[in-house]
Amino acid sequence: MLANLKQPLVYAEALVEQFSGLSRAADGDELLGDFLRGVTQLSGCELAQLYLLDPTHNALGLNSECLDGILQPRAGSSLQADYSDRALLHFALRQNRVVCLGSLSDSLHDTDFLPFQPRPWQSLLCVPLLNQRKAVEGLVLCASHRSIELQGFAGSLGQLGAFALRQTQLLQRLRQPGGNTRPVPVSIPNASGYGLIGKSPAMRRTYSLINKVVHSPYTVLLLGETGTGKEVVARAIHAAGPRRTQAFIVQNCAAFAETLLESELFGYRKGAFTGADRDRPGLFDAANGGTLFLDEVGDMPLSMQAKLLRVLQEGEIRPLGCNDTHKVDVRIVAATHRDLSLLVSEGKFREDLYYRLAQFPIELPALRQREGDILDLARYFADKACALLQRDAVLWSDAALGHLAAYTFPGNVRELKAMVERALLLCDGGELLPGHFCLPMDLHAEDKSLHLRERLARFERNLMIDCLRKNHGNQTRTARELGLPRRTLLYRLGRLNICAGDLDG
């Protein structure tokens, strides 16, 4: 770790002195200040900064700064959750990678998070700080006006910073009065916080639940109808959590027979069965340190359920053809569209496994329950499809948007995505019209969650559209057939937002 430094023994003595000094600190703020001063002394840089993730791990804040030997607290300065305007910090934090730049004046990196100085900054080193679970808790950054080599300091500064954070947390626990703890305020993230789309109350409740569990080690059970985006949510939980730099593995439990599923999950040893000519690790080994997403867990055979339960309880697996077990560190996110409590009562699902999986259940809302999200999702899928097909973006007619908004989507988000992609293939012009969407009319207005007034309005709208189509858009004949004065018909057409484009479907 010190071999690349000019005077490794002198540096080692200085480093030990810094560790010793931090271990004697009696105050957390004082400790972090001493740490930053130590960083500037060890590296020879004029600037050292400490960035820490907040308790919810949704925002990165500049905790403190040491410039020219003077500590300058910067509490309250906070960056956004996605760090999109701080690409360099974003890379170091999300990828858990050391960033070392030796010529900042010639680089294209945005370094406006560094304090303004008459002399330009030339060298920079940014090191992730890890906790005991090897998850990134923050960053330590040092910079100099001189062009110097800082890479050799990365390992020692990272270990010193991790020690400083652990000591700070220890001091906080020691000073915390018993029984008088205050809960950490948790803000509800918006859709972009987890890469999910939707601003409806139902989705905001989902974001709130994700926010509570994303940084915990607990098992998550995703429930909901087919097509509601359970795998997307599972990926979001992984990508926003402390295991984001490790593997995310997906296994559909309904896709394999029982014996094949066991070998897929647990692996096997050479000679375990005919054709096993070599050792093969399973998906639990592949996901070690990361997340394993078990889709359609309700279709898992009973014998496999017992083996999965042991993994959840003991954290160890035994490959096929092997007598020994070994530990794995895997977070399980399971999903199913089936009612597991009903399967338990029918004897088709183990009760003990059900309670172990349902440690933190999240019920994903159906698309018909996500008021206002349909149009946002439709536009998103259209933009992605246009980029894939290498065609110009399309416009949406008001009639097409109204057409989609009136449909209940029994296939949920998956059905909407397929419908939009098909509509783009049918669209020869630059605007999507109702005729590009094939919506089964018998499924309209079957949403049992609608109130009577809403059902009547939807029925009236469909009736008027059908009558106008029958009369080729002639409003006088339509009014006569419906037994309405023409002025009343025009009023109802405006109230129900019926326009000429609706007649094309």
C-alpha positions as CSV (number, residue, x, y, z in Angstrom):
1,M,0.0,0.0,0.0
2,L,2.9,2.4,0.7
3,A,5.4,0.9,-1.8
4,N,4.8,3.7,-4.4
5,L,5.5,6.5,-2.0
6,K,8.9,8.3,-1.9
7,Q,9.5,7.8,1.8
8,P,7.3,4.9,2.9
9,L,8.7,4.6,6.4
10,V,8.3,8.3,7.2
11,Y,4.8,8.2,5.8
12,A,3.9,5.0,7.8
13,E,5.0,6.7,11.0
14,A,2.9,9.8,10.2
15,L,-0.1,7.5,9.3
16,V,0.2,5.6,12.6
17,E,0.3,8.9,14.4
18,Q,-2.9,10.0,12.7
19,F,-4.7,6.7,13.6
20,S,-3.5,7.2,17.2
21,G,-4.8,10.8,17.4
22,L,-8.2,9.9,16.0
23,S,-8.6,7.1,18.5
24,R,-8.2,9.6,21.4
25,A,-10.8,12.1,20.1
26,A,-13.7,12.7,22.4
27,D,-16.0,14.6,20.0
28,G,-17.3,13.5,16.7
29,D,-17.1,16.9,14.9
30,E,-13.6,17.4,16.3
31,L,-12.6,13.9,15.1
32,L,-13.7,14.6,11.5
33,G,-11.9,17.9,11.6
34,D,-8.7,16.3,12.7
35,F,-9.1,13.7,10.0
36,L,-9.3,16.3,7.3
37,R,-6.3,18.1,8.7
38,G,-4.5,14.8,8.7
39,V,-5.4,14.2,5.0
40,T,-3.8,17.5,4.0
41,Q,-0.7,16.7,6.0
42,L,-0.3,13.2,4.7
43,S,-1.0,14.0,1.0
44,G,0.7,17.4,0.9
45,C,-2.5,18.9,-0.6
46,E,-3.9,22.4,0.2
47,L,-7.5,21.1,0.2
48,A,-9.4,18.2,1.8
49,Q,-13.2,17.6,1.7
50,L,-15.4,15.1,3.4
51,Y,-18.7,14.1,1.7
52,L,-21.1,11.9,3.6
53,L,-24.4,10.2,2.6
54,D,-27.3,11.2,4.7
55,P,-29.1,8.5,6.9
56,T,-31.5,7.7,4.1
57,H,-28.6,7.4,1.6
58,N,-30.6,9.6,-0.8
59,A,-28.4,12.7,-0.6
60,L,-24.7,13.3,-0.5
61,G,-23.7,16.3,1.7
62,L,-20.4,18.2,2.0
63,N,-19.8,17.7,5.7
64,S,-16.6,19.7,6.1
65,E,-13.7,21.2,4.3
66,C,-10.1,22.0,5.3
67,L,-8.4,24.6,3.1
68,D,-4.8,25.8,3.8
69,G,-4.9,24.2,7.2
70,I,-8.1,26.0,8.3
71,L,-11.2,23.9,8.9
72,Q,-14.3,25.3,7.3
73,P,-17.5,23.5,8.2
74,R,-20.0,23.2,5.4
75,A,-22.9,21.5,7.0
76,G,-26.2,22.0,5.2
77,S,-24.7,21.9,1.7
78,S,-26.3,19.0,0.0
79,L,-26.2,17.5,-3.5
80,Q,-29.1,15.9,-5.3
81,A,-29.9,12.2,-4.9
82,D,-28.8,11.3,-8.4
83,Y,-25.7,13.5,-8.3
84,S,-26.3,14.2,-12.0
85,D,-24.6,17.6,-11.8
86,R,-21.5,16.1,-10.1
87,A,-20.4,13.5,-12.5
88,L,-17.0,12.9,-10.9
89,L,-18.4,12.4,-7.4
90,H,-21.2,10.3,-8.9
91,F,-18.7,7.9,-10.5
92,A,-16.6,7.5,-7.4
93,L,-19.6,6.9,-5.2
94,R,-21.8,4.6,-7.4
95,Q,-18.9,2.6,-8.8
96,N,-16.9,2.4,-5.6
97,R,-13.8,3.5,-7.6
98,V,-10.9,5.7,-6.7
99,V,-10.6,8.8,-9.0
100,C,-7.1,10.3,-9.5
101,L,-6.5,13.2,-11.9
102,G,-3.2,14.8,-12.4
103,S,-4.0,17.7,-14.7
104,L,-7.3,19.3,-13.9
105,S,-6.7,22.4,-16.0
106,D,-6.5,20.3,-19.1
107,S,-9.4,18.0,-18.3
108,L,-13.1,18.3,-19.2
109,H,-14.3,17.2,-15.8
110,D,-16.6,19.6,-14.0
111,T,-15.0,20.5,-10.6
112,D,-17.2,23.3,-9.5
113,F,-17.6,21.6,-6.1
114,L,-14.0,22.7,-5.4
115,P,-13.7,26.2,-3.8
116,F,-12.7,29.0,-6.1
117,Q,-9.1,30.0,-5.8
118,P,-6.9,32.5,-7.8
119,R,-4.6,29.6,-8.7
120,P,-6.3,26.8,-10.6
121,W,-6.5,23.3,-9.1
122,Q,-4.2,20.9,-10.8
123,S,-4.3,17.5,-8.9
124,L,-7.2,15.7,-7.4
125,L,-7.8,12.4,-5.5
126,C,-11.3,11.1,-4.6
127,V,-11.5,8.0,-2.4
128,P,-14.7,6.1,-1.4
129,L,-15.1,5.4,2.4
130,L,-16.5,2.0,3.2
131,N,-18.3,0.8,6.3
132,Q,-17.9,-2.7,7.8
133,R,-20.4,-4.2,5.3
134,K,-18.1,-2.8,2.5
135,A,-20.8,-0.4,1.4
136,V,-19.9,3.2,0.5
137,E,-20.7,5.7,3.3
138,G,-19.1,8.8,1.7
139,L,-16.0,10.2,0.0
140,V,-12.8,11.9,1.0
141,L,-11.3,14.2,-1.5
142,C,-8.0,16.1,-1.6
143,A,-6.7,18.6,-4.2
144,S,-3.6,20.6,-4.8
145,H,-2.6,23.6,-6.9
146,R,0.5,21.7,-7.9
147,S,0.7,18.8,-10.3
148,I,1.6,15.9,-8.0
149,E,1.0,12.2,-8.0
150,L,-1.7,11.3,-5.5
151,Q,-2.6,7.7,-6.5
152,G,-0.3,6.2,-3.9
153,F,-2.2,7.8,-1.0
154,A,-5.6,6.2,-2.0
155,G,-5.4,3.0,0.1
156,S,-4.1,4.5,3.3
157,L,-6.5,7.5,3.2
158,G,-9.4,5.2,2.5
159,Q,-8.6,3.1,5.6
160,L,-8.0,6.2,7.7
161,G,-11.3,7.7,6.6
162,A,-13.2,4.4,7.3
163,F,-11.7,4.4,10.8
164,A,-12.7,8.0,11.4
165,L,-16.3,7.3,10.4
166,R,-16.5,4.2,12.7
167,Q,-15.0,6.2,15.6
168,T,-17.5,9.0,15.0
169,Q,-20.5,6.6,15.0
170,L,-19.2,5.0,18.2
171,L,-18.9,8.4,19.9
172,Q,-22.5,9.2,18.8
173,R,-23.8,6.0,20.3
174,L,-22.0,6.6,23.5
175,R,-23.3,10.1,23.9
176,Q,-26.9,9.2,22.9
177,P,-29.1,9.2,26.1
178,G,-31.0,5.9,26.6
179,G,-34.7,5.9,25.6
180,N,-34.5,9.4,24.1
181,T,-33.6,8.6,20.6
182,R,-35.1,10.7,17.8
183,P,-36.1,9.0,14.6
184,V,-34.3,10.0,11.4
185,P,-36.5,12.1,9.2
186,V,-37.2,10.3,6.0
187,S,-38.3,12.2,2.9
188,I,-40.4,10.6,0.3
189,P,-38.3,10.5,-2.9
190,N,-39.7,11.4,-6.3
191,A,-39.9,9.1,-9.2
192,S,-36.4,9.9,-10.5
193,G,-34.9,8.8,-7.1
194,Y,-35.2,5.2,-8.1
195,G,-35.5,5.4,-11.8
196,L,-39.2,4.7,-11.7
197,I,-41.9,6.6,-13.6
198,G,-45.1,7.8,-12.0
199,K,-46.3,10.6,-9.7
200,S,-49.6,9.1,-8.6
201,P,-50.5,8.7,-4.9
202,A,-50.2,4.9,-5.3
203,M,-46.7,5.2,-6.7
204,R,-45.6,7.7,-4.1
205,R,-46.7,5.2,-1.4
206,T,-44.5,2.6,-3.2
207,Y,-41.5,5.0,-3.2
208,S,-42.0,5.6,0.5
209,L,-41.9,1.8,1.2
210,I,-38.8,1.4,-1.0
211,N,-37.1,4.2,0.8
212,K,-37.7,2.5,4.2
213,V,-36.2,-0.9,3.2
214,V,-33.6,-0.1,0.5
215,H,-30.7,0.2,2.9
216,S,-31.6,-2.6,5.1
217,P,-30.6,-6.3,4.8
218,Y,-34.2,-7.6,5.0
219,T,-35.9,-9.8,2.5
220,V,-38.4,-8.0,0.3
221,L,-41.5,-9.6,-1.2
222,L,-43.0,-7.8,-4.2
223,L,-46.7,-8.5,-4.7
224,G,-49.1,-7.4,-7.4
225,E,-50.7,-8.4,-10.7
226,T,-48.7,-9.6,-13.6
227,G,-47.1,-6.8,-15.6
228,T,-46.9,-4.3,-12.8
229,G,-43.1,-4.0,-13.0
230,K,-41.9,-6.2,-10.1
231,E,-38.5,-6.8,-11.7
232,V,-38.0,-3.1,-12.4
233,V,-38.7,-2.4,-8.8
234,A,-36.3,-5.1,-7.7
235,R,-33.6,-3.6,-9.8
236,A,-34.3,-0.2,-8.4
237,I,-34.0,-1.6,-4.8
238,H,-30.6,-3.1,-5.7
239,A,-29.3,-0.1,-7.6
240,A,-30.1,2.3,-4.8
241,G,-28.9,0.1,-2.0
242,P,-25.4,-0.6,-0.5
243,R,-25.0,-3.7,-2.8
244,R,-25.3,-1.7,-6.0
245,T,-21.7,-2.4,-7.0
246,Q,-22.2,-6.1,-6.8
247,A,-24.2,-8.5,-9.0
248,F,-28.0,-8.5,-9.5
249,I,-29.1,-12.0,-10.6
250,V,-32.6,-12.9,-11.8
251,Q,-34.2,-16.4,-11.7
252,N,-37.7,-17.2,-12.7
253,C,-38.8,-20.1,-10.4
254,A,-41.5,-21.2,-12.8
255,A,-39.1,-21.6,-15.7
256,F,-37.4,-24.8,-14.6
257,A,-38.4,-28.2,-13.4
258,E,-37.6,-29.0,-9.7
259,T,-34.2,-30.7,-10.2
260,L,-33.0,-28.2,-12.8
261,L,-34.0,-25.3,-10.5
262,E,-32.0,-26.8,-7.6
263,S,-28.9,-27.1,-9.7
264,E,-29.4,-23.5,-11.1
265,L,-29.7,-22.0,-7.6
266,F,-27.2,-24.1,-5.6
267,G,-24.8,-25.4,-8.3
268,Y,-23.3,-28.8,-8.4
269,R,-20.1,-30.8,-8.1
270,K,-18.5,-32.9,-10.8
271,G,-20.2,-36.3,-10.9
272,A,-23.3,-35.3,-9.1
273,F,-25.4,-36.6,-12.0
274,T,-25.0,-37.8,-15.5
275,G,-23.5,-35.1,-17.6
276,A,-22.0,-33.2,-14.6
277,D,-18.4,-33.3,-16.0
278,R,-17.2,-30.3,-14.0
279,D,-18.0,-28.2,-10.9
280,R,-20.5,-25.5,-11.6
281,P,-21.4,-22.6,-9.2
282,G,-25.0,-21.8,-8.7
283,L,-26.8,-18.5,-8.8
284,F,-26.4,-18.0,-5.0
285,D,-22.7,-18.1,-5.5
286,A,-22.9,-15.7,-8.5
287,A,-25.0,-13.3,-6.4
288,N,-22.7,-13.5,-3.4
289,G,-22.4,-10.0,-2.0
290,G,-25.2,-8.8,-4.2
291,T,-28.9,-9.4,-4.8
292,L,-30.8,-12.5,-6.1
293,F,-34.3,-11.8,-7.5
294,L,-36.6,-14.8,-7.3
295,D,-39.5,-14.2,-9.7
296,E,-42.7,-16.2,-9.4
297,V,-41.6,-17.7,-6.1
298,G,-45.2,-18.9,-5.6
299,D,-44.6,-21.5,-8.3
300,M,-41.6,-23.0,-6.5
301,P,-42.0,-26.8,-5.6
302,L,-42.5,-27.6,-2.0
303,S,-39.2,-29.5,-1.7
304,M,-37.3,-26.5,-3.0
305,Q,-39.1,-24.2,-0.6
306,A,-37.5,-26.1,2.3
307,K,-34.0,-25.6,0.9
308,L,-34.7,-21.9,0.2
309,L,-35.9,-21.5,3.8
310,R,-32.6,-22.9,5.1
311,V,-30.6,-20.4,3.0
312,L,-32.7,-17.5,4.4
313,Q,-32.3,-18.7,8.0
314,E,-28.7,-19.9,8.0
315,G,-27.1,-18.1,5.1
316,E,-25.5,-21.2,3.7
317,I,-26.0,-23.5,0.7
318,R,-25.0,-27.0,-0.2
319,P,-24.3,-27.7,-3.9
320,L,-25.7,-30.9,-5.5
321,G,-23.2,-33.8,-5.0
322,C,-21.4,-32.1,-2.1
323,N,-21.6,-33.0,1.6
324,D,-20.3,-29.6,2.8
325,T,-22.1,-26.3,3.1
326,H,-20.6,-22.9,2.6
327,K,-21.8,-19.4,3.6
328,V,-23.2,-16.9,1.1
329,D,-24.0,-13.2,1.6
330,V,-27.0,-12.7,-0.7
331,R,-30.0,-10.4,-0.3
332,I,-33.2,-12.0,-1.5
333,V,-35.9,-10.0,-3.3
334,A,-38.8,-12.3,-4.2
335,A,-41.9,-11.6,-6.3
336,T,-45.2,-13.3,-7.2
337,H,-48.6,-12.4,-8.7
338,R,-50.2,-15.2,-6.7
339,D,-51.9,-15.0,-3.3
340,L,-49.3,-16.7,-1.1
341,S,-51.6,-16.7,2.0
342,L,-54.2,-18.6,0.0
343,L,-51.5,-21.1,-1.2
344,V,-50.5,-21.6,2.4
345,S,-54.1,-22.4,3.4
346,E,-54.2,-24.9,0.5
347,G,-51.0,-26.6,1.6
348,K,-49.2,-25.5,-1.6
349,F,-46.7,-23.1,0.1
350,R,-44.8,-23.5,3.3
351,E,-46.1,-21.2,6.0
352,D,-42.7,-20.7,7.6
353,L,-41.2,-19.7,4.3
354,Y,-44.1,-17.3,3.6
355,Y,-43.5,-15.4,6.9
356,R,-39.7,-15.4,6.2
357,L,-40.2,-14.0,2.6
358,A,-42.9,-11.5,3.7
359,Q,-40.5,-9.8,6.1
360,F,-41.2,-6.6,4.2
361,P,-43.9,-6.9,1.6
362,I,-44.6,-4.2,-1.0
363,E,-47.9,-4.4,-3.0
364,L,-47.3,-2.8,-6.4
365,P,-50.4,-1.0,-7.7
366,A,-52.1,-2.0,-10.9
367,L,-51.9,0.5,-13.7
368,R,-55.6,1.3,-13.4
369,Q,-55.0,2.5,-9.8
370,R,-52.2,4.8,-10.9
371,E,-54.1,7.9,-11.8
372,G,-52.3,10.1,-14.3
373,D,-49.3,7.7,-14.8
374,I,-50.6,6.1,-18.0
375,L,-49.8,9.0,-20.2
376,D,-46.3,9.6,-18.6
377,L,-45.5,5.9,-19.2
378,A,-46.9,5.9,-22.7
379,R,-44.7,8.9,-23.7
380,Y,-41.6,7.3,-22.1
381,F,-42.1,4.0,-23.9
382,A,-42.7,5.9,-27.2
383,D,-39.4,7.9,-26.8
384,K,-37.5,4.7,-26.1
385,A,-39.0,2.9,-29.0
386,C,-38.3,5.8,-31.4
387,A,-34.6,5.8,-30.3
388,L,-34.5,2.0,-30.8
389,L,-36.1,2.3,-34.3
390,Q,-33.9,5.3,-35.1
391,R,-36.8,7.4,-36.1
392,D,-37.9,11.0,-35.2
393,A,-40.0,11.5,-32.0
394,V,-43.7,11.3,-32.6
395,L,-46.4,13.7,-31.5
396,W,-49.5,12.5,-29.5
397,S,-52.9,13.5,-30.5
398,D,-55.3,14.5,-27.7
399,A,-57.7,11.8,-28.9
400,A,-55.0,9.1,-28.7
401,L,-54.1,10.2,-25.1
402,G,-57.8,10.1,-24.2
403,H,-58.1,6.7,-25.8
404,L,-55.4,5.3,-23.6
405,A,-56.6,7.1,-20.4
406,A,-60.0,5.5,-20.8
407,Y,-58.7,1.9,-21.0
408,T,-58.2,-0.2,-17.8
409,F,-55.1,-2.2,-19.0
410,P,-55.6,-5.6,-17.5
411,G,-52.0,-6.5,-18.5
412,N,-50.8,-3.4,-16.7
413,V,-47.4,-1.7,-17.6
414,R,-46.3,-4.6,-19.8
415,E,-49.5,-4.4,-21.9
416,L,-49.1,-0.6,-22.3
417,K,-45.5,-0.9,-23.4
418,A,-46.4,-3.5,-26.0
419,M,-49.3,-1.4,-27.2
420,V,-47.2,1.7,-27.6
421,E,-44.5,-0.1,-29.5
422,R,-47.1,-1.7,-31.9
423,A,-48.7,1.7,-32.4
424,L,-45.3,3.2,-33.5
425,L,-44.9,0.5,-36.1
426,L,-48.4,1.2,-37.4
427,C,-47.8,5.0,-37.5
428,D,-46.5,6.1,-40.9
429,G,-46.7,9.8,-40.0
430,G,-45.4,11.9,-37.2
431,E,-48.5,11.7,-34.9
432,L,-50.1,8.9,-33.0
433,L,-53.9,8.6,-33.5
434,P,-56.5,6.4,-31.8
435,G,-56.6,4.2,-34.8
436,H,-53.0,3.1,-34.1
437,F,-54.1,1.5,-30.8
438,C,-56.1,-1.7,-30.9
439,L,-58.1,-1.6,-27.7
440,P,-60.8,-4.3,-27.1
441,M,-64.0,-2.3,-26.6
442,D,-65.5,-5.0,-24.4
443,L,-62.8,-4.3,-21.8
444,H,-63.6,-0.6,-21.5
445,A,-65.2,0.7,-18.4
446,E,-64.9,-2.6,-16.5
447,D,-62.9,-1.0,-13.7
448,K,-64.8,-1.9,-10.6
449,S,-63.0,0.8,-8.6
450,L,-64.8,3.6,-10.5
451,H,-67.7,5.4,-8.8
452,L,-71.2,5.3,-10.4
453,R,-70.8,8.9,-11.8
454,E,-67.5,7.9,-13.5
455,R,-68.9,4.7,-15.0
456,L,-71.9,6.6,-16.4
457,A,-69.7,9.3,-17.9
458,R,-67.5,6.6,-19.5
459,F,-70.6,4.8,-20.8
460,E,-72.1,8.1,-22.2
461,R,-68.8,8.9,-23.9
462,N,-68.5,5.6,-25.7
463,L,-72.2,5.7,-26.7
464,M,-71.8,9.1,-28.2
465,I,-68.6,8.2,-30.1
466,D,-70.3,5.0,-31.5
467,C,-73.3,7.1,-32.6
468,L,-71.2,9.7,-34.3
469,R,-69.2,7.0,-36.1
470,K,-72.5,5.5,-37.3
471,N,-73.6,8.8,-38.7
472,H,-70.1,9.6,-40.1
473,G,-69.6,12.6,-37.8
474,N,-72.9,14.3,-38.6
475,Q,-73.9,16.0,-35.4
476,T,-77.5,16.8,-36.5
477,R,-78.4,13.2,-37.3
478,T,-76.6,12.0,-34.1
479,A,-78.6,14.5,-31.9
480,R,-81.8,13.3,-33.6
481,E,-81.0,9.7,-33.0
482,L,-80.1,10.3,-29.4
483,G,-83.2,12.4,-28.8
484,L,-81.2,15.5,-27.8
485,P,-81.3,19.1,-29.0
486,R,-78.2,19.8,-31.1
487,R,-77.1,22.5,-28.6
488,T,-77.2,19.9,-25.8
489,L,-75.2,17.4,-27.9
490,L,-72.5,20.0,-28.5
491,Y,-72.4,20.8,-24.8
492,R,-72.0,17.1,-23.9
493,L,-69.3,16.6,-26.6
494,G,-67.3,19.4,-25.0
495,R,-67.8,18.2,-21.4
496,L,-66.8,14.6,-22.3
497,N,-63.8,15.9,-24.4
498,I,-64.9,14.2,-27.6
499,C,-63.2,15.5,-30.7
500,A,-63.0,14.5,-34.4
501,G,-59.9,12.3,-33.7
502,D,-61.9,10.0,-31.5
503,L,-63.9,8.9,-34.5
504,D,-60.9,7.5,-36.3
505,G,-60.5,4.5,-33.8
